[in-house]
Amino acid sequence: MGKVVLVTGAARHLGGRFVRRIQRDPEVDRVIAVDAVEPAHPLGAADFVRVDIRRPEIAKVLAEHDVDTVVHLDVTGTALGGGGRTSVKETNVIGTMQLLGACQKSPRIARLVVKSSTSVYGSAPRDPAVFTETTPAKALPSGGFAKDAVEVEGYVRGFARRRPDVAVCVLRFANILGPRIDSPLTEYLALPVLPTVLGYDPRLQFVHEDDVIDVLRLAAHEPRRATQNSGTFNVAGDGVLLLSQCARRLGRPTVPVLLPAVTWVGTALRTVGVTDFAPEQIRLLTHGRVVSTVHTREVFGFSPRHTTAEAFADFARSRGRGLLPPEALAGAVDRLAARVAPGGPSGVPTVHDGA
């Protein structure tokens, strides 16, 4: 018999894509797609089971369908439907605890794949230039999705110690971008004018949603020859982009804000429901974050097909042109930079970025 794969978060875009893709693999016999709400997209030949992973019923689903592989994608920073931040945190943390408890009791479980985030490294002014999987965070996230991801990984490590017979793979994704991705960062980038922190131009990394599906599929199967897909791996496209480059490529003007006022701006944006400008998001857009993918390439055997710039370009095409054409905006920025550079007409020194 082939694998029986259970996928959580099937009602979300990435979950639905992965369900449709994994069932085409010859090694897979059945796919069990679960979520607390009915998906609005097709799931192919997968069996959909409506169940809330925060409830003990998830253990019955594992047992009834003889599941041997679990791909946990229901760890996210955005609510589905009308849920708020409390609902998201409960699903991320309590849901993961329930799911891991069910997996621990199931003798058939042989492989567990968990979607995590590079946000577990935090963003701080004295961060290293590049994080590896073993680099400790200078300042652990204090709230939001980033803190959820830290707690989720802690529970997963505990499960791995209790069930050493299960192959456990944690994938720390950089910010995921694509034509249909919905996240706090994509909401921010969709604003007509982007508030930025005065004096900072953070380095950012992205991973394309197609690469997310490919690496999840690789993690759900037996490792390829000379590779190992148990452990923790960073997943990001090659290269980095500065926030200023992102703004120019989107055609979005920016409004630099003094750091003490950024929290007030974030609160105002949340109040009107424009975007989740949480403290961890502010820190990312101040200090940035870059991770190494050497371990993923050399040990896991995975190399993304899209660079950071290519992932961003695909996202930008799906969002349309901003208020200012990118070419005109780039030219205006270059002319302004020339005027304010040391020795320029204004005599005002440039502001160095703090990323």
N, C-alpha and C positions, 0 to 999 in steps of 0.2 A: 504494500500500500504506500501511496505517496504521503506527503506532508499534509497535515490539517493545520492551517494557519488562521489564528484569530487576530483581527485588526481592530483596535479601539479608535474612536474618533472618525468613524466611517462617514458621518454626515458632513464633515468638513471637506474642503476642496482637496487638500493633499491626501487625506484619508481615502476619499473616493477614488482618486487617481491611482493610489497604490493598490487598492483592492482590485481595480480593473486590470492593473498590470500584473500582479503576482499570480492571479489565477491562470494566466496564459503559460506559466512556466511548467514544463513537463514533470518536474519533481513534485508539484503541488497537486494533491487530490481534491481538496476542498478548501474554500475560504469562508470563514465565519466573520461577518462584518457586524460590529456592535456599536451602538450609540444610544444616547438617551432620547434622541429625537429622530424622526424619519428623515432620511436624506432626500434632498431635492434633486439629486443627480442619479443617474443609473449606476448600478453596481455589477452589471454583467450577470454572470451565473452564480455569484456569491450568495450565500444564505444570510439574510439580514435578521438580526435578533435585536429587538428594542429592549435595552437594559441599561440602567444607570450604573456605571462602575463604582459609584460610591456606596452601593448596596451589596449585601452578601450574595444576591442572586447571581453575580458574575461567576461564582464558584460552580454553580449548577450548570452554567453554559459550558465551562471548560470540561466538566465531567461528561455531560450528555453528548458532546460532539467529539470526544476523544482528541482534544486539541494537544498538539505537541510543540507548536511554535506560536509565540505571542509577540506581536509587533505593537507596542504601546505608543500611539501617536496622539492620544488625547491629553497632551501636555502643551498648553498654549497660553498666549497672553491676551486673547480676545474672546469675548463671550459669543455664544451661538444663540440666536434668537433674542429673547428679551432679558437674558441673564446679565448680572452686573459683576463687579469685581469679586464680591463674596462667592458667587456661584463659580467663577473661574478658579479661585483659590481652592475651593472645596473639591472641585473635579481634579485639579492638578495634584493636590496633596492627599486628601482623604481617598479620592478615587485610586490613586497609585497604591496607597496602603492596602486597600481592599483587594486590588488586582494582585499585588504581590503575595498577600495572604492566601488567595485562591491558588496561585501558582505554586506556592510552597506546599500546599496540601495535595497537589496533583502529581501522582507518580509518573505521568506520561510527559510532562513538560520537559523538553530537552533544550530549548533555545528561547531566549528572551531578548528582544531588541527594544531599546527605549530612546525616544526622541528627546534630546536635551538641547541646550543652547550655550554658546560661548559667553552669554551674559553671566554665567557662574563666576567668571574671572573678575567681574566688576569693571569699573572704570575710575581710575584715580590719577592724580597728577604725577605720582612717582612710579607708575606702572612700568614694567620692562617694555622695551620696544616691541617684543614679540612674546606671546605666551605659548608655552608648550603644555601638553596634557598634565605634566607634573608640577607646573609652576603654581605656587599658592597665590591666592588673591591678596593684593595689598590691603584692600578694604572690601569685606564681604558685602554683597548687596543687602540693603536694609529693608527692602519692600518690593512689592510688585511681582511681576512674572519672574524676574531674576532670582528673587529669594525663593519662590516656589521651585525653580529649577534646582537650586542648591539643596533644598529639602528632599526633593524627589531623588536626586542622585545619592543622598545619604541613605534613604530607604533601600535603594537598589543595591548599594554596597552591602548593606546588612543582609539582604536576600541572597546575594552571591556567596557570603560567608556561610549561610545556613544551608544553601543548596549548591555545593561545589560541583555537583554532577551536571548542572545546567550551564550552558554556554551563554554568558551575559554580555551584551554589546550595548554600550552607551555612545550615542552619536551627538556630539556637541556641534550644532549647526550655527554658522554665522547668520547674519540677518538674511532671511530667505526672500528672494524677489522673483517675480514672474508676472505675467499678464493678469492673473486672477488672484494673486496673494493679497490677503487682508491682514494687516498687523498694525500696531501702534506706529512703527516707522513708516510704513507706506501711507498711513493717514497723514502723518506729518509732512511727508514729501509731496502729498497731493494738495497741500495748502497753496493758495494763490501767491502768498508771500511767506517766506520761511524766516521765522525768528531764529537768530543765531546768537552765540555768546561772543561779545566783543573781545577781540584779541585772541580768539581760538579758532583753529581750522582743523578739526579732528580727522584722523585717518580712519576709514571705514572699509569693511570687507563685506562681500555679499556672496551668496550661493544661489544658483539658479534652481528653480523648482524641479526642472528635469533631472538635474544632478541629485537632488534630494531623493527622488523616486529610484534612481539607479543605485545609490548607495544603500538605501533601505532594502532593496531587493537582494543586493549582495550580502548584507548582514543576515538576512533571513534564511540563507542556505548554508550548507557546509562550506568551510573556507576552501578557496582554490589552492592548488598546489603551491607550496612555499609561502603561503600567507597565513594570517591568523586574524579572525574576526571576532575574537572575544577580548574585551577590554574597553577602554575609553579612547575615542578618536575625535579630533577636530576636523570639521568639514567646511571648507571655504574655497571660493574661487581664487586663482592666482592673482596677485597684485592687490593694490589698494586704490581707493579714490578719496580725495579730500572732500569735505562737505561743500566747499566752495565750487569744486568741479561738478559735483552732483547738481547743485543749484543752477549752474550755467547750462549744463546739458539738458536740464528740464525746462529752461527758460523761465525760472522762478527768481524774482528779485528777493534779496535778503534784507532783513532789518536787524542789525547788530544791537544787542541789548546788554547792558551792564550785568555782570554775574549776579549781584544781589537782587536784581529785579526779575531774574529768569523764573524763579519760583512763583512770583506773582503772575507772570505771563502764563505759566503752565496751569495755574489754578483757573485763570480766566478762560483759557481754551477748554478745559474740562467742563467748566460750568455751562458753556454754550454747546457742549457736545461735539466739538470739532475734532478733537484728538485726545488720546491718552498721553498727555505730556507729564508722565510720572517722574519722580526724582531720579530713578535709574536711567530713564530716557534722557533726562537733562545731562546726567554725567557722561553718557555715551556721546552726546552731541557737543560736549565740552572737551573731553579728554580722548575720545575715540577708543578703539581696541583692535589689535591685530594679533592673529594666532598663527602658529606654525602648523603646516599640514604634512611635514616630513614623515611623521610616524604613520599617518594614514596612508601615504604612498608606499612606504617601504615595508610596513608590517601588514596593513590591511589589504594593500594592493589596489587602492582606488585613487584615480586621478580625475577630478571634475573635467567635463568637456567644455565648460564655459568659464572664462575668467571673471573676476569681479566686474570689470568694465563691461563685458558682454552681457552679464546678468543684468546690470543696471540699464544698459541700452535697450534690452528687451522690455524691461519694466517701463522705461521712459516712452517707448513707442506706443505702449498700451494706454498711456495717460494723456496723449495728445500734447500739443504745444502750449507752453505757458504764456504768461502775460507778455513776455519779451522773447522774440526769436533768439535761440541760443547763440547764433552768430553775432547778432547785434549786441547781445548782452556781454559776450566775451570781449568784443571790441571796446565796449564802454568801460568794462572793468580794467582792461589793459591800459586804456588811456588815463583812467583815474589813478591807477597804480603809478604810472609814469609821472603824473603831476605831484603826487604826495611822496614820492621816493626822495631819499636824501639828495640834496642838490637840485631837486626839481623846482618848478616855478613857485610852489607854495612854501618850500623850505621845511615842511612838516615831515618828520621821520615816519617810516612805515611802522605799523604795529606788528610785532612778531607774533606768530601763532604759538599757542601754548600746548599744542598736542604732542 
